[in-house]
Amino acid sequence: MRVWWHASVMCACALVLRSAALPPATLGDVVANAATSLNSMKVTGAWRRLSSTVSESVGLKHALRRLQAVPARAARLVHALVDRMRVGGGPIVFTQIGALRGRKLVTRTNNQTPYYSFKGIRYAQPPRGSLRFRPPVPLESWSGVRDALEEGAVCPHRFMLFDTYKGDEDCLFLNVYTPALPDKLSGYNPKLAVMVWIHGGAFAVGSGNAFLYGPDHLVSAGVVLVTLNYRLGALGFLSLENDEVPGNMGLKDQVMALKWVRDNIEAFGGDPNRVTIFGESAGAASVHLHMLSPESKGLFHRAIAQSGVALSPWALAQHPSERAFELGRELGIDTNNTAELLGYLRATPSELLVKAGARIAVAASTSADLQSTVALPFLPVLEPEAPGAFLTKSPKELLPGADVPFLTGFNAQEGIILLRRLQRYPKLLAQLEHEFKRVVPPELRQEDDQLTQKITEAIRAFYFQQRPVDIRNIDSLIDLFTDVMFLRPMLETLHLYGASNRTSPTFVYRFAFDGALGLFKRMLGITHPGACHGDEMGYLFYFSRINYRLDEGSTELLVSRKMVQMWTNFAKTGNPTPPVDYESVVDFKWLPINGSTSHIDYLDITGNFTMEANPEEKRISFWNWLYENYASKP
């Protein structure tokens, strides 16, 4: 029996591999006939997996039923072969530079919506060798059909969960997920709203892949979702402050991806005139910077910035060329010559660059200021004036920027992210206790040391009263971090909008729901109560590691469904709660802020959804007083 089993499997493999030109039904018969002698064997779990993943081809399904069951090893082999055949007949789209083959899948949500997946699509040439530290270069066209079945390599970075190196410089890929494709024969063209996700990660870590950003919720709501990779760390944001390496390569990657969307998304069922860019943290700051950059003009029509804006104190680098030479010294390149430094850095393996950048970040953290908690050495920069420059003036000078509908907000306890740093650097609280002036924002520091000390004491008294900076009072530090790093920069942006000639609506939210789908806390194993930085993403994206089988009536599912509908409504119409929506799970109106911004209306997202005014009003009034009286004027 063992000999016959081997012979049957080998026969099936040989016939399958030599039969690439056979139609699926015929090929299914070949596989089925090779295993008919095994029909008396017991049904296995592998067979059940095989049966559940067969293609839509009726002929292939009929043939596979004849297999009945096979031993586990043979079943796994046949499963892989049939899956390959099934993919070979997958959907094909024709972009402007070549054809791509994807997959038809079903969402992992309760409604099991069918959709099409195209992963690992190149949008620029690999930025390695002479292209390192240069703007992205467009792709050339190709003949034939390229597979878009698996995600491409992620950009080199230090993987946060395991603190290990991950990635490859050949990483400029994007993924497209769509609920409907055009049909040239019938003339059907869905022209769905498009949402382009820009991931966060302090401009140093992460990717657009489905590990964190599963498309299931959003494509179920009837939009085309695009996720993308962009260069990170020194490879994406090193700047020598000259024309050779002006910086912002990672942002220019994003621009190239948006141009790809403009030129090709209609082939995937998307509407190139209804593109929403959205992102979280560094991705949110990127979104806001696109609103200010001339290079991004006309590439999007709405914008969503979650927990980050261009005015965030961690969004722009100061003295970036100094960091470039510091990176060189960390790698053993002790030179003051820019050309010599660049030559060495271009020749250094990417893994060494990433690890050296991580060491610089650790060294910077000994200063224990709040800004270094979220900011790494290589960030967006102001570039010299030149063709193709992404950002040449400060964000404040460029506001309000693109006059498009804007949705932005923050999480109530963003500062819980501090606990991640405390796990690594337990001495942080003691350092802040003895040198509290490190929490004072740079624009509030004075040449007069006594005045700086007065400001320091005022901040400490407001948040801690007479209590020490220690773990017992961590909630006070969490509030301070939330206000300085996220909330106040957002509100300053909104007030500057109110003083401008901007006409498009702006919607504001506060996310305060602490539920089972809170992404960042669950990913890092943090149990502190509150809505942490990044927690809202678990309600917009499907993250399989924490998407528990929740009861249909659970608050988590209700919050998720309402947020998904509002975010996708915004992408479709520019209004998260449009006037006419007969299938809505949303039973309230999200009002935009008023033109004068004399008060800020916002949607408070808890287990309920309510309109409120002026988030954290007492805390923000304190900061407004400080800035009005002590901030250095530009």
C-alpha atoms as one frame of an Amber mdcrd trajectory, in Angstrom:
protein
   0.000   0.000   0.000   2.847   2.413   0.836   4.446   1.822  -2.579   1.147
   2.478  -4.361   0.604   5.675  -2.325   4.009   7.031  -3.386   3.392   6.033
  -6.984  -0.020   7.694  -7.014   1.265  10.964  -5.587   4.261  11.030  -7.924
   1.998  10.356 -10.874  -0.335  13.146  -9.839   2.579  15.568  -9.407   4.090
  14.702 -12.767   0.818  15.028 -14.606  -0.055  18.302 -12.887   3.304  19.895
 -13.528   3.237  18.851 -17.191  -0.334  20.028 -17.697  -0.111  23.760 -17.213
  -2.104  24.310 -20.379  -5.022  22.058 -19.388  -8.293  23.680 -18.288  -9.040
  23.434 -14.548 -11.744  20.780 -14.941  -9.496  18.447 -16.963  -6.606  19.008
 -14.618  -8.868  18.253 -11.675  -9.790  14.945 -13.269  -6.123  14.047 -13.611
  -5.512  14.673  -9.925  -8.713  12.873  -8.952  -8.015   9.777 -11.037  -4.521
   9.500  -9.574  -5.993   9.085  -6.111  -9.139   7.020  -6.682  -7.521   3.909
  -5.234  -7.242   5.727  -1.909 -10.986   6.354  -1.604 -11.440   3.886   1.185
  -9.108   5.844   3.490 -10.423   7.919   6.386 -11.385  11.590   5.798  -8.671
  13.896   7.154  -8.525  17.496   8.340  -6.248  18.234   5.407  -8.971  17.040
   3.009 -11.514  19.320   4.663  -9.125  22.260   4.223  -8.678  21.296   0.591
 -12.421  21.073   0.000 -12.982  24.518   1.519 -10.470  26.297  -0.721 -11.252
  24.944  -4.176 -11.919  27.392  -7.001 -15.255  28.482  -8.328 -14.851  26.111
 -11.264 -17.731  23.600 -11.149 -15.672  21.046 -13.035 -12.834  21.225 -10.529
 -15.217  20.987  -7.584 -16.815  17.900  -9.111 -13.444  16.298  -9.687 -12.289
  17.015  -6.150 -15.350  15.359  -4.649 -14.139  12.120  -6.191 -10.997  12.230
  -4.052 -13.128  11.453  -0.953 -10.046  11.446   1.277  -6.302  10.950   1.081
  -3.573  10.446   3.684  -2.489  13.676   5.339   0.833  14.090   3.527  -0.701
  13.464   0.125  -3.594  15.792   0.918  -1.248  18.638   1.772   0.612  18.156
  -1.500  -2.549  18.014  -3.589  -3.902  21.024  -1.676  -0.872  23.068  -2.688
  -1.082  21.947  -6.307  -4.788  22.668  -6.634  -4.351  26.061  -4.951  -1.742
  26.893  -7.552  -4.125  25.870 -10.329  -6.901  27.921  -8.764  -4.669  31.008
  -8.616  -3.581  30.444 -12.195  -7.156  31.208 -13.165  -7.439  34.212 -10.843
  -8.652  37.680 -11.851  -6.403  39.657 -14.195  -6.272  43.449 -14.427  -4.425
  45.548 -16.980  -2.563  48.539 -15.567  -0.963  51.169 -17.762   2.368  49.348
 -17.685   1.382  45.671 -17.538  -1.049  42.952 -16.475  -1.429  41.590 -12.935
  -3.060  38.418 -11.641  -4.687  38.406  -8.202  -6.962  36.224  -6.095 -10.645
  36.155  -5.299 -11.166  35.820  -1.554 -13.848  36.139   1.107 -13.586  38.478
   4.093 -12.990  36.927   7.505 -15.809  38.977   9.006 -19.267  37.613   9.792
 -20.789  38.770   6.497 -18.106  36.939   4.440 -18.075  39.456   1.594 -16.234
  38.346  -1.573 -13.438  40.625  -2.754 -10.341  40.661  -4.956  -6.811  40.852
  -3.622  -3.736  42.060  -5.532  -0.656  42.003  -3.328   2.994  42.870  -3.803
   2.507  45.299  -6.702   5.670  47.224  -7.507   5.125  50.960  -7.850   8.772
  52.039  -8.317  12.157  50.549  -9.090  14.100  48.964  -6.205  15.867  51.888
  -4.421  19.164  50.093  -3.901  22.717  50.648  -5.142  23.044  54.008  -6.876
  19.335  54.678  -6.208  19.805  54.582  -2.421  19.010  57.981  -0.845  17.516
  59.152  -4.154  13.881  59.852  -5.083  11.954  56.826  -6.375  12.299  55.971
 -10.061   9.231  54.970 -12.136   8.810  51.386 -13.304   9.179  50.301 -16.901
   6.369  48.408 -18.620   6.405  44.615 -18.944   4.847  41.987 -21.170   2.844
  38.996 -20.025   1.041  38.640 -16.699   2.766  39.175 -13.373   1.467  37.458
 -10.251   0.195  39.772  -7.508  -0.516  36.971  -5.058   1.824  37.561  -2.128
   2.958  40.647  -0.252   6.338  42.020  -1.253   9.296  42.495   1.061   8.920
  45.144   3.754  11.371  48.028   3.923  14.379  47.480   6.213  13.587  48.229
   9.837  13.882  46.882  13.348  10.806  44.707  13.936   9.133  46.121  17.047
   7.698  42.922  18.533  10.919  40.912  18.519  13.495  43.704  18.233  15.107
  42.042  15.221  16.139  43.247  11.752  13.597  42.686   9.008  13.212  43.712
   5.382  14.889  44.254   2.033  15.650  47.435   0.090  13.597  46.079  -2.801
  10.454  47.034  -0.898   8.444  49.619  -2.818   5.281  47.558  -3.072   1.607
  48.281  -2.557  -1.474  46.096  -2.108  -4.945  46.645  -3.597  -8.139  45.131
  -2.201 -11.377  45.738  -4.072 -14.969  44.488  -3.746 -15.626  44.787  -7.519
 -13.704  44.801 -10.803 -14.704  46.438 -14.098 -16.134  44.248 -16.857 -15.176
  45.436 -20.327 -17.636  43.114 -22.038 -20.674  44.558 -20.267 -19.224  48.025
 -19.786 -19.617  47.762 -15.987 -17.318  50.178 -14.153 -17.914  50.370 -10.375
 -15.763  53.502  -9.811 -15.682  52.992  -6.048 -14.203  55.430  -3.552 -10.531
  54.697  -2.840  -8.791  54.768   0.554  -4.973  54.829   0.596  -3.506  53.832
   3.977  -0.134  55.262   5.099   1.134  53.252   8.067   2.687  54.707  11.196
   5.781  53.682  13.132   7.789  56.869  13.903   9.003  56.900  10.267  11.264
  54.030  11.291   9.279  50.775  11.502   6.276  49.034   9.975   4.746  48.217
   6.605   1.396  48.265   4.862   0.974  44.506   5.034  -2.114  42.681   6.265
  -0.407  41.401   9.429  -1.708  44.583  11.073  -3.881  46.100   8.369  -6.275
  43.412   7.180  -8.691  44.855   4.590 -11.773  42.842   5.603 -13.820  45.550
   7.359 -13.181  48.312   4.849 -13.706  46.348   1.626 -16.939  44.977   3.125
 -18.110  48.597   3.310 -17.690  49.074  -0.433 -14.403  50.928  -0.901 -11.150
  50.061  -2.647  -8.317  49.873  -0.095  -4.674  50.485  -1.007  -1.879  49.895
   1.522   1.768  50.627   0.808   5.367  50.415   1.962   7.725  53.390   1.966
  11.398  53.672   2.913  12.057  54.028   6.643  14.750  55.273   8.982  17.983
  56.511   7.412  17.147  54.832   4.098  13.965  56.902   3.866  14.762  60.103
   5.732  18.530  60.712   5.902  19.341  64.263   4.818  22.667  65.951   4.082
  20.801  69.242   3.558  22.098  69.535   0.009  20.901  68.834  -3.525  22.495
  65.372  -3.577  20.589  64.033  -0.541  17.916  66.587   0.431  15.872  64.021
   2.405  12.216  62.957   2.493  12.747  59.921   0.249  10.053  58.053   2.185
   7.523  60.832   1.578   8.480  60.920  -2.094   7.847  57.158  -2.191   4.336
  57.892  -0.934   3.885  60.492  -3.699   4.983  57.908  -6.289   2.443  55.429
  -4.873  -0.297  58.081  -5.085   0.629  58.718  -8.727   0.352  54.967  -9.345
  -3.130  55.064  -7.776  -4.134  58.023  -9.946  -2.984  56.258 -13.125  -4.113
  52.687 -12.423  -6.795  52.401  -9.765  -9.686  52.510 -12.242  -8.543  49.112
 -13.553  -9.251  47.767 -10.035 -12.734  49.291  -9.811 -11.642  52.509  -8.099
 -12.450  56.125  -8.862  -9.246  58.180  -9.339 -11.288  61.312  -8.552 -12.369
  60.055  -5.101  -9.118  59.192  -3.338  -8.834  59.544   0.439  -5.420  59.356
   2.082  -5.486  58.243   5.710  -2.907  57.276   8.280  -2.078  56.991  11.960
   0.784  58.533  13.979   3.703  59.039  11.544   1.234  58.056   8.830  -1.103
  60.827  10.016   1.725  63.373   9.989   2.537  62.142   6.463  -1.088  62.688
   5.424  -1.002  66.246   6.760   2.345  66.934   5.077   0.837  65.786   1.768
  -1.834  68.434   2.296   0.981  71.011   2.471   3.304  69.751  -0.274   3.081
  70.973  -3.882   4.290  67.530  -5.007   1.051  65.912  -3.778  -1.340  68.450
  -5.264  -4.317  66.856  -6.992  -3.390  63.293  -6.001  -6.099  62.996  -3.318
  -9.473  64.536  -2.524 -10.019  63.923   1.198  -7.678  63.292   4.149  -7.832
  61.538   7.543  -5.099  62.078  10.144  -5.353  59.828  13.206  -3.128  60.887
  16.139  -0.723  63.138  14.303  -0.379  66.358  12.290   2.453  68.236  10.621
   2.778  70.503  13.690   3.407  67.556  16.045   6.755  68.132  17.808   8.024
  64.757  16.585   7.085  65.232  12.912  10.133  67.168  11.648  13.858  66.693
  12.221  16.119  69.427  13.546  19.713  69.659  12.235  19.373  66.523  10.082
  22.889  66.608   8.586  24.322  66.351  12.114  22.414  63.082  12.520  23.810
  61.846   9.193  27.386  62.362  10.391  26.460  60.821  13.750  25.268  57.752
  11.853  28.592  57.662  10.043  30.535  57.759  13.296  28.382  54.971  14.687
  29.422  52.909  11.663  33.100  53.820  12.092  33.144  56.492   9.381  34.847
  59.463  11.035  34.828  62.201   8.407  33.691  65.779   7.931  33.457  65.387
   4.149  29.899  65.051   2.863  30.855  63.218  -0.342  33.031  60.749   1.573
  30.256  60.097   4.099  27.718  59.513   1.334  30.031  57.072  -0.447  30.417
  55.008   2.715  26.717  55.080   3.525  25.773  53.969   0.005  28.156  51.019
   0.304  27.048  49.943   3.804  24.634  46.972   3.998  21.127  48.027   4.912
  21.081  45.842   8.030  24.077  47.721   9.458  22.402  51.063   8.715  19.238
  49.994  10.530  21.104  48.670  13.561  23.302  51.769  13.786  20.194  53.970
  13.612  18.654  51.977  16.460  21.781  52.521  18.585  21.581  56.274  17.957
  17.959  56.225  19.077  18.874  54.397  22.291  21.649  56.901  23.009  19.245
  59.808  22.428  16.787  58.307  24.866  19.152  58.876  27.787  18.178  62.551
  27.616  14.739  61.324  28.786  12.698  64.096  27.195   9.213  63.310  25.999
   9.951  64.111  22.365  12.567  61.365  22.076   9.928  58.881  23.229   8.218
  58.910  19.852  10.798  60.525  17.557  13.707  58.603  16.080  16.809  60.138
  14.482  15.573  60.215  10.887  12.403  62.162  10.175  10.930  64.454   7.506
  12.977  67.603   6.908  12.824  70.989   5.230  14.592  70.658   1.882  16.576
  73.159  -0.206  14.531  74.820  -2.942  14.814  72.564  -5.990  12.593  70.855
  -8.571  10.833  67.878  -6.961  11.339  69.102  -3.386   8.597  67.803  -1.118
   8.782  70.391   1.693  10.813  73.616   1.626   8.973  75.769   4.201   7.794
  75.127   7.733   4.305  73.626   8.061   3.004  76.756   9.806   3.970  78.847
   6.787   2.195  76.441   4.428  -1.071  76.017   6.345  -3.912  75.558   5.543
  -2.698  73.655   2.475  -5.015  71.554   0.318  -8.618  72.690   0.743 -10.177
  69.220   0.978 -12.485  67.630   3.585 -10.365  66.733   6.619 -11.045  64.300
   9.470  -8.685  64.212  12.425  -8.589  63.204  16.078  -6.696  61.730  18.998
  -6.940  58.915  21.534  -7.836  59.845  25.098  -4.775  58.209  26.660  -2.207
  58.376  23.854   0.488  58.531  26.515   0.008  54.900  27.559   2.618  54.271
  24.860   5.111  55.546  27.481   4.746  52.232  29.292   6.513  50.538  26.379
   9.500  52.775  26.963   9.366  52.269  30.711   9.680  48.524  30.129  12.987
  49.169  28.386  14.252  52.144  30.403  12.962  51.808  33.998  15.054  54.788
  35.098  12.997  57.214  33.000  10.652  58.221  35.834  13.507  58.854  38.261
  15.274  60.987  35.635  12.161  63.071  35.066  11.646  63.411  38.827  15.099
  64.984  39.207  15.147  66.944  35.950  11.563  67.760  35.098  12.513  70.572
  32.716  13.077  67.908  30.069   9.315  67.805  29.526   9.204  71.514  28.570
   8.617  71.898  24.804  11.572  73.580  23.013   9.558  76.674  22.034   8.815
  77.337  25.726  12.440  77.150  26.872  13.959  80.525  27.613  17.440  82.000
  27.576  16.722  83.125  31.140  17.205  79.959  33.220  15.059  81.331  36.046
  12.161  81.888  33.643  12.547  78.370  32.249  12.484  77.055  35.814   9.296
  79.021  36.490   7.624  77.443  33.431   8.863  74.008  34.517   7.407  74.422
  37.993   4.084  75.593  36.546   3.784  72.462  34.366   4.740  70.188  37.246
   2.293  71.832  39.626  -0.542  71.616  37.116  -0.120  67.895  36.363   1.417
  66.512  39.578   0.563  69.099  42.269   2.900  68.077  45.108   3.167  64.426
  44.085   6.367  62.753  42.817   6.905  61.577  39.246   6.673  57.850  39.830
   4.643  54.816  38.800   1.888  55.638  41.294   1.214  58.872  39.393   1.752
  57.537  35.895  -1.691  58.750  34.775  -0.550  62.359  35.214   2.448  61.722
  32.973   0.178  59.991  30.454  -2.033  63.109  30.311   1.002  65.380  29.949
   2.402  63.268  27.108  -0.995  63.132  25.356  -1.390  66.903  25.502   2.114
  67.894  24.374   2.676  65.282  21.699  -0.791  64.934  20.156  -3.722  67.010
  21.388  -2.325  70.531  21.496  -0.623  70.355  18.038  -3.912  69.137  16.563
  -5.906  71.950  18.179  -3.329  74.534  17.096  -3.761  73.271  13.530  -7.529
  73.611  13.786  -7.294  77.163  15.103  -4.970  78.110  12.230  -7.527  76.591
   9.861 -10.178  78.814  11.411  -8.074  81.896  10.721  -7.606  80.934   7.056
  -9.797  81.053   3.954 -10.339  77.296   4.047 -13.882  76.290   2.957 -13.920
  72.454   3.203 -15.371  70.860   6.361 -13.205  69.537   9.185 -14.402  66.748
  11.488 -12.775  66.008  14.853 -12.980  62.965  17.130 -11.737  61.785  20.509
 -11.371  57.990  20.714 -11.852  56.832  24.315 -13.177  53.288  23.970 -11.064
  50.721  25.820 -12.244  47.422  24.341 -10.987  44.016  23.289  -9.891  45.204
  19.837  -7.505  47.900  21.110  -4.634  47.199  18.758  -1.487  48.599  20.292
  -2.088  47.557  23.882  -2.968  43.998  22.888  -0.015  43.739  20.540   2.433
  44.812  23.267   0.680  43.146  26.183  -0.108  46.427  28.008  -2.967  46.161
  30.511  -3.175  49.763  31.757  -6.749  51.062  31.351  -7.518  53.614  28.666
  -7.417  54.118  24.899  -3.734  53.966  24.000  -1.965  55.388  20.963  -2.896
  53.153  18.015  -5.796  51.386  19.724  -8.416  52.729  17.290  -6.849  50.825
  14.381  -8.191  47.524  15.687 -11.703  48.813  14.960 -10.920  49.773  11.359
  -8.645  46.918  10.290  -8.805  43.165  10.770  -5.832  42.067  12.887  -6.143
  38.292  13.075  -3.997  38.003  16.218  -6.570  39.831  18.357  -9.827  39.582
  16.438 -11.619  37.364  18.889 -14.913  35.749  17.928 -16.982  38.435  19.563
 -20.689  38.088  20.213 -22.782  39.670  17.509 -24.183  42.171  20.007 -20.862
  43.082  21.619 -19.971  46.736  22.108 -16.683  46.154  20.289 -18.437  45.048
  17.098 -20.894  47.930  17.331 -18.079  50.483  17.729 -16.163  48.880  14.864
 -19.141  48.887  12.499 -19.964  52.506  13.227 -16.360  53.651  12.804 -15.916
  51.694   9.573 -19.123  53.153   8.184 -18.174  56.717   9.131 -14.646  56.441
   7.750 -15.885  54.938   4.481 -18.798  57.399   4.255 -16.228  60.160   4.515
 -14.216  58.569   1.704 -17.324  58.296  -0.462 -18.917  61.693   0.207 -16.632
  63.911   2.294 -19.098  63.585   5.194 -18.883  60.759   7.794 -22.657  60.947
   8.429 -24.205  62.016   5.117 -27.854  63.104   5.017 -29.185  60.087   3.098
 -27.986  56.640   4.121 -30.796  54.117   4.390 -28.589  51.228   5.517 -26.705
  53.119   8.188 -25.822  51.678  11.582 -25.048  55.264  12.608 -27.959  57.044
  14.297 -26.398  60.470  14.933 -24.886  63.415  13.066 -21.181  64.163  13.265
 -20.991  67.942  13.023 -17.946  69.692  11.548 -16.146  72.355  13.550 -17.460
  75.872  13.071 -15.577  78.287  10.840 -14.249  80.511  13.619 -13.099  77.572
  15.802 -14.160  79.620  18.831 -15.020  76.211  20.206 -14.163  72.788  18.826
 -17.076  70.419  18.290 -15.914  66.799  18.337 -17.327  63.280  18.299 -16.574
  61.465  21.543 -16.172  57.757  20.743 -16.758  55.633  23.826 -19.199  52.754
  24.014 -21.557  55.496  22.861 -21.056  58.215  20.238 -21.867  61.749  21.398
 -21.082  65.263  20.195 -19.122  67.311  22.727 -17.217  70.615  22.729 -13.597
  71.505  23.496 -11.701  68.267  24.341  -9.772  68.279  27.648 -10.673  71.951
  28.009  -8.996  72.624  31.348  -5.684  71.098  30.288  -5.654  72.851  26.932
  -6.532  76.217  28.510  -3.408  75.831  30.660  -1.207  75.221  27.609  -2.791
  78.082  25.704  -1.906  80.381  28.601   1.694  79.151  28.596   2.129  79.618
  24.853   0.452  83.032  24.796   2.824  84.295  27.485   6.090  82.433  26.953
   6.377  80.846  23.509   9.176  82.099  21.285   7.828  83.819  18.189   9.004
  82.517  14.773
